[in-house]
Amino acid sequence: MITQMKKFTFLVTNKEYEHFLADIRKIGVVHVEELQSGSTSAEFEAGKALAERYKNALNALDFAQETYTAKATYKNVNLQSGTDVKAAGLKLVEEVEGLLSEENSLKHKIESVEKSIQSLRPWGEFDASKLEELAQNGYQVNFYACPNKLFKQEWADEYFATPIDEIDKRIYFVTFSPERPDITAENLEIPQRPLSYYLNEKAELQAKLEQVHENLLRINTEGRKTILASQVENDNDISLSKVHLCAESIADDAVKLMVGWIPVEKENEVEDYLDKNKIYYEAEDPSLDDDVPIEIKNGSYTSLFEPILRMYSLPNYHDLDITQFLAPFFMLFFGLCLGDAGYGLLVLVASIILLKKLDAESKPYAKLGIYLGAMTIVCGLLTGTFFGIDLSQQDWAFLAPVKKLFVNENNYTIFGYSPMMVVSVIIGLIQVLLGMVLSAVKASRLYGWKYGIGKTSWVVAIISAIICFGLPACGVALPTVVTYILYALMGICVLGIFFLNSPDKNIFLNFGTGLWDTYGMATGLLGDLLSYIRLFALGLTGGVLGGVFNQLAIDLTSSMPWAVRWLPMLLILLFGHGINFGLCMISSFVHPMRLTFVEFFKNANFEGGGKEYEPFRVKS
């Protein structure tokens, strides 16, 4: 449900302005509207830059906590009274930034040292000063590497080429000659220090790097609360700077004009404060042109599906909150697409486990998983699929009483089609008609009841036609009186479709619009309904692939004795069903969202584009 809002316009003198902001911030229910679009200030920009630094520092501490192991035990340090929270937190952020810079420098140095170690490793430990003695005696020592097949024995005869090591089919060798040899091999530059020097240097650098990691872990344990409290202080400063930018100066800068939005149930609290402090204000209902902030309030079940709605958009203030209508259909679509009771059981069990382990903020996602897993179990048992096993084809005794109840083509068909295909189209028709009803309700609420006649006429006409022509086609005879009543209803609906679709236009424009709507309905409705066949197709595909992996596990191991057969069978089943489960889970989220965001939202005339209600208040 979308919370009703009131628009308040405040006029405050410059003298009272700061005190007024402090008071409404304390009340914490006013969403301040931005009047100076695109304006900014040095304080606001500095606050945003600092907020990014807090974010990066906390992310670095999270990474350190997940990646590194502490060698010492630290205690949480609570803030002392009188401490400048923001300054203390900023000091810790600067320390984290310094440690990250040092960590980056150490990693680069270690990388450089490792290159030197790699270049020296084939040659082992040697004293570079000895090379200088040979040079003084007229001999050059050169280091080479080449593929094994390209090494020539004549180099040994002419230049005293001596193989030292062989790595990855490459031979490393040195030559001794008065001048540089003319050979086709890669000439290597050798560091001037021995291998042991670089190994010791690497150990020292790694020790320093470990100390950096230890310091990051210490800050995360001892100072995280301080950083978070400082971050909140900065967020409050940003919020205040933003509100300062939202007001307009009028009357030669003597008065501040501010516009705010307040939930209707909270307006009395604000009005009492304004009247008590003699602050001028005007309160009015939103107009169609106002960009009203949105606050959604739903029950414990419906609110679980709000993240799905937000992936598309929040409703605007003049939309209907469509979450309560989206929720049961999305849950059903997910169950039909995943379509396997075994997979649904996995989702259910995993969600129950996560519900006990996740924090309060993440628990709603686990609860959503419980509903989706339970619905998948219901749909899987309805169609008779359990981990790819078609239960309707099994000769198990306990299934005998219920085998005929499974809704699949092995038991019966509808007009020659799979029953689940027909059920999918029927579900789609119900959702599309519901969307059209919601569109009619929205038009009636915004512009008056006349503007809902066109959509309502279509809904009544389609339902009447289905009853009048569909039931007799299924063998259900209708009484003559009922048939005539349905004909009359369809005739009345035709008048609404062709002459009352746009009450503010003349009869000829209405008729032309009606013809266009009829063409769009004839083509669009068919396309929309065919889209819902994916519910059947995806569920069928997942079940078939699961059955294929079951058969592979049996066939590929049929020649093995049972003593060893169970292991390869288990591996094939785990691998195959793992892939199938992953693909089915992706499809079970993507395609229900597609049906919801395209077919349902289009027919419901859901516009979206709402902005979140964010009251000006002190964060804690």
C-alpha positions in Angstrom: 0.0 0.0 0.0 1.3 3.5 -0.9 1.3 5.9 2.1 -0.8 9.0 1.5 1.3 12.2 1.6 0.7 15.9 2.3 2.6 18.7 0.6 3.8 21.3 3.0 5.2 24.7 2.0 7.2 26.5 4.7 8.3 30.1 4.9 11.0 30.7 7.6 13.0 33.8 8.3 16.8 33.5 8.1 17.0 34.2 11.8 14.8 31.1 12.6 16.0 28.9 9.8 18.8 26.9 11.5 16.6 26.4 14.6 13.7 25.3 12.3 16.0 22.7 10.5 17.2 21.3 13.8 13.6 20.9 15.0 12.2 19.2 11.9 15.2 17.0 11.8 14.4 15.9 15.4 10.8 15.2 14.4 12.2 13.2 11.5 9.2 12.8 9.2 9.7 15.6 6.6 11.0 14.6 3.1 12.5 17.9 1.8 11.9 18.5 -1.9 14.8 19.8 -4.0 13.9 23.2 -5.3 17.3 24.2 -6.7 18.0 21.4 -9.1 21.6 20.6 -9.8 22.9 23.0 -7.0 25.8 22.1 -4.8 28.2 23.4 -2.2 31.7 22.8 -1.0 30.4 21.2 2.2 28.1 18.9 0.3 30.9 17.8 -2.1 33.4 17.3 0.7 30.9 15.2 2.6 30.3 13.0 -0.4 34.0 12.6 -1.0 34.5 11.6 2.7 31.5 9.2 2.5 33.4 7.4 -0.4 36.5 7.2 1.8 34.5 5.6 4.7 33.0 3.1 2.3 36.3 2.1 0.8 37.9 1.8 4.3 35.1 -0.4 5.6 35.3 -2.5 2.4 39.0 -3.0 2.9 38.5 -4.0 6.6 35.8 -6.5 5.5 38.2 -7.9 3.0 40.9 -8.2 5.6 38.6 -9.9 8.0 37.6 -12.5 5.4 41.1 -13.0 3.9 43.7 -12.7 6.6 44.2 -14.6 9.9 45.0 -12.7 13.1 48.0 -13.8 15.1 47.0 -11.8 18.1 43.7 -11.3 20.1 42.1 -7.9 20.1 39.2 -6.5 22.1 36.4 -4.2 21.0 37.0 -0.7 22.1 34.0 1.4 23.0 33.9 5.2 22.5 34.5 7.2 25.6 32.1 10.0 26.5 33.2 13.4 25.2 35.1 11.8 22.3 34.9 13.7 19.0 33.4 10.8 17.1 33.9 12.2 13.6 37.5 13.2 14.2 38.4 9.8 15.8 36.7 7.9 12.9 38.4 10.0 10.3 41.8 9.4 11.9 41.2 5.6 11.7 40.2 6.0 8.1 43.4 7.8 7.3 45.3 5.0 9.1 43.5 2.4 7.0 44.3 4.4 3.8 48.0 4.6 4.8 48.1 0.9 5.5 46.4 0.2 2.1 49.0 2.4 0.4 51.8 0.6 2.2 50.3 -2.8 1.3 50.2 -1.8 -2.4 53.8 -0.7 -2.3 55.0 -3.9 -0.6 53.1 -6.0 -3.1 54.8 -4.3 -5.9 58.2 -4.7 -4.3 57.5 -8.4 -3.7 56.5 -8.8 -7.3 59.8 -7.2 -8.4 61.8 -9.4 -6.1 60.0 -12.5 -7.3 61.0 -11.7 -10.8 64.7 -11.5 -9.7 64.3 -14.8 -7.9 62.7 -16.5 -10.9 65.5 -15.2 -13.2 68.2 -16.5 -10.7 66.5 -19.8 -9.8 67.9 -21.8 -12.7 71.4 -20.7 -11.9 71.3 -21.4 -8.1 73.5 -19.6 -5.6 76.6 -17.9 -7.0 78.9 -14.9 -6.3 78.6 -12.2 -9.0 82.1 -10.9 -8.0 83.6 -14.1 -9.4 82.3 -13.0 -12.8 84.2 -9.8 -12.6 87.4 -11.8 -11.9 86.8 -13.8 -15.1 86.2 -10.6 -17.0 89.6 -9.2 -15.8 91.2 -12.4 -17.1 89.7 -11.8 -20.6 86.6 -14.0 -20.4 83.0 -12.9 -20.7 80.4 -15.0 -19.0 77.0 -14.8 -20.7 73.8 -16.4 -19.6 71.4 -18.0 -22.1 68.2 -20.0 -22.5 66.7 -21.8 -25.4 64.4 -24.8 -26.1 66.1 -28.2 -25.6 65.9 -29.1 -29.3 67.8 -26.0 -30.4 70.8 -26.4 -28.1 73.8 -27.2 -30.2 76.9 -29.2 -29.1 79.1 -26.9 -31.2 78.4 -24.1 -28.7 80.1 -26.2 -26.0 83.1 -26.9 -28.2 83.5 -23.2 -29.3 82.3 -21.2 -26.3 82.4 -23.7 -23.5 78.6 -23.6 -23.2 77.7 -25.4 -20.0 74.1 -26.4 -19.2 73.1 -25.4 -15.7 69.4 -26.4 -15.4 66.4 -27.5 -17.5 62.9 -26.1 -16.8 59.8 -26.6 -18.9 61.7 -28.0 -21.8 64.1 -25.0 -21.8 67.8 -25.4 -21.2 69.6 -22.7 -19.3 73.4 -22.5 -19.9 76.4 -20.2 -19.6 79.2 -19.5 -22.1 82.9 -18.5 -21.5 84.6 -16.7 -24.3 86.8 -13.6 -24.9 83.9 -12.0 -26.8 80.1 -12.3 -27.0 79.2 -15.5 -28.7 77.3 -15.5 -32.0 74.6 -18.0 -31.1 70.8 -18.1 -31.6 69.6 -18.2 -28.0 67.9 -15.8 -25.6 70.5 -13.7 -23.8 69.4 -13.3 -20.1 70.2 -10.3 -17.9 71.2 -11.6 -14.4 70.8 -9.6 -11.2 74.0 -8.6 -9.6 73.1 -10.0 -6.2 73.0 -13.7 -5.2 69.7 -15.7 -4.9 69.9 -15.8 -1.1 69.8 -12.0 -1.0 66.5 -11.8 -2.8 65.0 -14.7 -0.9 65.9 -12.8 2.4 64.5 -9.6 1.0 61.3 -11.3 0.0 60.9 -12.8 3.5 61.4 -9.3 5.0 58.9 -7.8 2.7 56.3 -10.5 3.4 56.8 -10.0 7.2 56.1 -6.3 6.8 53.0 -7.2 4.6 51.8 -9.5 7.4 52.2 -6.7 9.9 50.1 -4.5 7.7 47.4 -7.1 7.5 47.6 -7.5 11.3 47.1 -3.8 11.7 44.1 -3.8 9.5 42.6 -6.7 11.5 43.3 -4.7 14.7 41.5 -1.6 13.4 38.6 -3.7 12.2 38.2 -5.2 15.7 39.1 -2.2 17.9 38.0 0.7 15.8 35.2 -0.4 13.5 32.5 0.9 15.8 34.3 4.3 15.8 34.5 4.4 12.0 30.8 3.4 11.7 29.8 6.1 14.2 31.9 8.6 12.4 30.3 7.6 9.1 26.9 8.2 10.5 28.0 11.7 11.7 29.2 12.4 8.1 26.0 11.1 6.6 24.1 13.5 8.9 26.3 16.4 7.8 25.6 15.4 4.1 21.9 15.3 4.8 22.0 18.8 6.4 24.1 20.2 3.6 21.6 18.7 1.1 18.6 20.3 2.9 20.4 23.7 2.8 20.6 23.3 -0.9 16.9 22.5 -1.3 15.6 25.7 0.1 15.2 29.0 -1.9 15.9 32.5 -0.6 13.1 35.0 -1.3 12.2 38.6 -0.2 15.8 39.8 -0.7 17.2 36.8 1.0 15.3 37.5 4.2 13.1 34.5 4.0 13.7 30.8 3.2 11.1 28.9 1.1 11.1 25.1 1.7 8.7 22.4 0.4 8.4 19.1 2.2 6.3 15.9 2.0 4.8 14.3 5.2 2.8 11.1 5.6 -0.8 11.9 6.4 -0.7 10.0 9.7 2.2 12.2 10.8 1.0 15.6 9.7 -0.7 16.5 13.1 2.7 16.2 14.8 4.3 18.6 12.4 1.3 21.0 12.4 1.4 21.2 16.2 5.1 22.1 16.1 4.5 24.7 13.4 1.6 26.3 15.1 3.4 26.4 18.5 6.4 28.1 17.0 4.3 30.4 14.8 5.9 29.3 11.5 4.0 30.0 8.4 3.0 27.0 6.3 0.5 25.7 3.8 -0.6 22.1 3.6 -2.3 20.7 0.5 -3.0 17.4 -1.3 -0.6 16.4 -4.1 -1.6 17.3 -7.6 -1.1 15.1 -10.7 2.0 17.1 -11.6 3.8 16.7 -8.3 6.7 14.4 -7.9 5.6 12.8 -4.7 8.1 10.6 -2.7 6.9 7.0 -2.2 6.6 5.0 1.0 5.3 1.5 0.7 3.8 -0.4 3.6 2.8 -4.0 3.1 2.2 -7.1 5.3 4.8 -9.6 6.4 4.1 -11.8 3.3 3.7 -9.2 0.6 6.7 -7.1 1.7 9.0 -10.1 0.9 8.3 -9.4 -2.8 9.2 -5.7 -2.7 12.8 -6.3 -3.8 11.4 -7.8 -7.0 9.3 -4.8 -7.6 12.2 -2.5 -6.9 14.3 -4.2 -9.5 11.8 -2.7 -12.0 10.9 0.5 -10.2 9.0 1.9 -7.3 5.5 2.9 -8.3 4.8 6.6 -8.7 2.4 8.2 -6.3 -0.5 7.9 -8.7 0.1 4.2 -9.4 -1.4 1.4 -7.5 1.0 -0.6 -5.2 1.1 -3.7 -7.3 3.2 -5.7 -4.9 0.2 -7.5 -3.3 -1.0 -8.6 -6.8 2.5 -9.5 -8.0 3.4 -11.7 -5.0 1.1 -14.8 -5.4 1.6 -14.9 -9.2 5.4 -14.6 -8.9 5.5 -17.4 -6.4 3.3 -19.6 -8.6 5.4 -18.8 -11.7 8.6 -19.7 -9.8 7.2 -23.0 -8.7 6.0 -23.9 -12.2 9.3 -23.0 -13.9 11.4 -24.9 -11.4 8.8 -27.6 -11.5 10.5 -30.4 -9.6 9.5 -31.3 -6.0 13.0 -32.5 -5.2 14.5 -29.2 -6.3 11.9 -27.4 -4.3 12.8 -29.4 -1.3 16.4 -28.3 -1.7 15.4 -24.6 -1.9 13.1 -25.0 1.2 15.8 -26.8 3.4 18.5 -24.3 2.3 16.2 -21.3 3.1 15.3 -22.7 6.5 19.0 -23.2 7.4 19.9 -19.6 6.1 17.0 -18.2 8.1 18.7 -19.3 11.3 22.1 -18.0 10.3 21.5 -14.7 8.5 21.3 -11.3 10.1 18.0 -9.5 10.6 18.5 -7.5 7.4 18.9 -10.6 5.2 16.3 -12.8 6.9 13.5 -11.7 4.5 15.3 -13.2 1.6 15.5 -16.6 3.4 11.7 -16.3 4.2 11.1 -15.6 0.5 13.1 -18.7 -0.4 10.9 -20.7 2.0 7.7 -19.6 0.2 9.3 -20.2 -3.2 10.6 -23.7 -2.2 7.2 -24.7 -0.8 5.4 -23.6 -3.9 7.9 -25.6 -6.1 7.2 -28.7 -4.0 3.4 -28.2 -4.6 3.9 -27.7 -8.3 6.3 -30.7 -8.6 4.0 -33.0 -6.8 1.1 -31.8 -8.9 2.9 -32.7 -12.1 4.6 -35.8 -10.5 8.3 -34.9 -10.9 10.8 -35.6 -8.1 14.5 -35.1 -9.0 13.8 -35.9 -12.6 11.8 -39.0 -11.8 8.3 -39.1 -13.5 6.3 -40.5 -10.6 3.3 -41.3 -12.9 5.5 -43.9 -14.7 6.8 -45.7 -11.6 5.3 -49.1 -10.4 5.9 -48.3 -6.7 3.0 -49.6 -4.6 2.6 -46.5 -2.4 2.0 -44.4 -5.6 -0.8 -46.6 -6.9 -3.7 -44.6 -5.3 -2.4 -41.2 -6.5 -0.8 -41.9 -9.9 -3.9 -40.9 -11.8 -4.0 -37.6 -10.1 -0.8 -36.2 -11.5 -1.5 -33.4 -14.0 0.6 -34.5 -17.0 0.1 -35.9 -20.5 0.7 -39.4 -19.3 -2.6 -39.4 -17.5 -4.8 -37.2 -19.8 -4.7 -34.3 -22.3 -7.0 -31.3 -22.9 -8.0 -30.9 -26.6 -4.9 -32.9 -27.4 -2.5 -30.7 -25.5 -0.6 -31.2 -22.3 -2.8 -30.2 -19.4 0.0 -28.0 -17.9 0.3 -26.1 -21.2 -3.4 -25.2 -21.0 -3.2 -24.4 -17.3 -0.3 -22.0 -18.0 -2.3 -20.2 -20.6 -5.3 -20.0 -18.2 -3.1 -18.6 -15.5 -1.8 -16.0 -18.0 -5.3 -15.0 -18.9 -6.2 -14.5 -15.3 -3.2 -12.3 -14.7 -3.7 -10.3 -17.9 -7.4 -9.7 -17.0 -6.4 -8.7 -13.4 -3.9 -6.2 -14.9 -6.7 -4.7 -17.1 -9.0 -4.5 -14.0 -6.2 -2.7 -12.1 -5.7 -0.3 -15.1 -9.4 0.5 -15.0 -9.3 1.1 -11.2 -6.3 3.4 -11.6 -8.0 5.5 -14.4 -11.2 5.7 -12.4 -9.4 6.8 -9.2 -7.3 9.5 -11.1 -9.8 10.9 -13.6 -13.3 9.7 -12.6 -15.4 6.5 -13.1 -16.1 7.2 -16.8 -12.4 6.7 -17.6 -12.5 3.2 -16.4 -15.4 2.1 -18.6 -13.2 1.2 -21.7 -10.9 -1.3 -19.8 -13.8 -2.7 -17.8 -15.7 -3.3 -21.0 -12.9 -5.3 -22.4 -12.6 -7.4 -19.2 -16.4 -8.1 -19.1 -16.5 -8.8 -22.9 -13.6 -11.3 -22.7 -15.0 -13.2 -19.7 -18.5 -13.2 -21.3 -17.1 -14.6 -24.6 -15.2 -17.3 -22.7 -18.3 -18.4 -20.9 -20.6 -18.1 -23.9 -18.4 -19.9 -26.4 -15.8 -21.7 -24.3 -18.0 -23.7 -22.0 -20.1 -25.2 -24.9 -16.9 -26.2 -26.7 -16.0 -28.1 -23.5 -19.3 -29.9 -23.6 -21.1 -27.7 -21.0 -24.5 -26.7 -22.3 -25.7 -23.2 -21.2 -29.4 -22.4 -20.6 -30.8 -20.2 -23.3 -31.5 -17.4 -20.9 -27.9 -17.3 -19.8 -26.7 -17.3 -23.4 -28.9 -14.3 -24.2 -27.8 -12.5 -21.1 -24.2 -13.0 -22.2 -25.0 -11.7 -25.7 -26.5 -8.6 -24.1 -23.5 -8.1 -21.9 -21.1 -8.3 -24.9 -23.3 -5.9 -26.8 -23.2 -3.4 -24.0 -19.4 -3.9 -23.7 -19.0 -3.1 -27.4 -20.7 0.3 -26.8 -18.2 0.9 -24.0 -15.2 -0.2 -26.1 -16.1 1.9 -29.1 -17.8 5.0 -27.7 -16.7 5.4 -24.1 -13.0 4.6 -24.2 -12.0 8.3 -24.0 -14.9 10.3 -22.4 -13.3 13.7 -23.0 -13.2 13.2 -26.8 -16.0 13.3 -29.4 -17.8 10.2 -30.7 -15.8 9.9 -33.9 -12.5 9.9 -32.1 -13.8 7.4 -29.7 -14.9 5.1 -32.5 -11.5 5.3 -34.2 -9.7 4.7 -30.9 -12.0 1.7 -30.3 -11.1 0.2 -33.7 -7.4 0.7 -32.9 -7.8 -0.8 -29.4 -9.6 -3.8 -30.9 -6.8 -4.4 -33.3 -4.3 -4.1 -30.5 -6.3 -6.4 -28.2 -6.7 -9.0 -30.9 -3.0 -9.2 -31.6 -1.5 -8.2 -28.2 -3.7 -10.5 -26.1 -2.8 -13.5 -28.2 0.9 -12.7 -27.9 0.7 -12.1 -24.2 -1.1 -15.4 -23.5 1.4 -17.4 -25.7 4.2 -15.9 -23.5 2.9 -17.8 -20.5 3.5 -21.1 -22.2 7.1 -20.7 -21.0 5.8 -21.7 -17.6 5.0 -25.1 -18.9 8.0 -25.4 -21.2 10.6 -24.5 -18.6 9.1 -26.9 -16.0 9.0 -29.7 -18.6 12.6 -29.0 -19.8 14.0 -29.2 -16.2 12.2 -32.4 -15.6 13.4 -34.0 -18.8 17.0 -33.0 -18.2 16.8 -34.4 -14.7 15.5 -37.6 -16.1 18.3 -37.7 -18.7 20.9 -37.5 -16.0 19.2 -40.2 -14.0 19.3 -42.5 -17.0 22.9 -41.7 -17.7 23.8 -42.6 -14.1 22.1 -46.0 -14.6 23.3 -46.8 -18.1 27.0 -45.7 -17.8 27.5 -47.8 -14.7 25.3 -50.8 -15.6 28.3 -53.1 -16.1 29.9 -52.3 -12.7 29.4 -54.4 -9.6 27.3 -52.7 -6.9 30.2 -52.6 -4.5 31.8 -49.9 -6.6 28.9 -48.8 -8.8 27.3 -46.5 -6.2 30.2 -44.0 -6.3 30.2 -43.1 -10.1 26.4 -43.1 -10.0 26.4 -40.6 -7.2 29.0 -38.4 -8.9 27.1 -38.4 -12.2 23.8 -37.6 -10.3 25.4 -34.8 -8.3 27.1 -33.3 -11.3 24.1 -33.6 -13.6 21.5 -32.4 -11.2 23.8 -29.6 -10.0 24.0 -28.2 -13.5 20.3 -28.7 -14.1 19.4 -27.2 -10.7 21.5 -24.1 -11.4 20.0 -23.5 -14.9 16.5 -24.1 -13.6 17.0 -21.6 -10.7 18.2 -18.9 -13.2 15.2 -19.5 -15.5 12.8 -19.6 -12.5 13.8 -16.1 -11.5 14.3 -14.5 -15.0 11.2 -15.7 -16.8 8.6 -14.9 -14.0 10.1 -11.4 -13.8 9.8 -11.1 -17.6 6.1 -12.1 -17.5 5.5 -9.7 -14.5 7.5 -6.7 -15.9 6.2 -7.0 -19.5 2.8 -8.7 -19.7 1.4 -7.9 -16.3 2.7 -4.3 -15.9 1.8 -3.4 -19.4 -1.9 -4.5 -19.0 -2.0 -2.9 -15.5 -0.7 0.4 -16.9 2.0 0.4 -14.2 4.2 3.4 -14.9 6.7 3.3 -12.1 9.4 6.0 -11.7 8.7 6.7 -8.0 11.4 8.1 -5.7 12.0 6.8 -2.2 10.5 8.7 0.8 13.6 9.8 2.7 12.7 11.9 5.7 15.2 14.5 7.0 16.2 12.9 10.3 19.3 12.2 12.5 20.7 8.8 11.7 22.0 6.7 14.6 
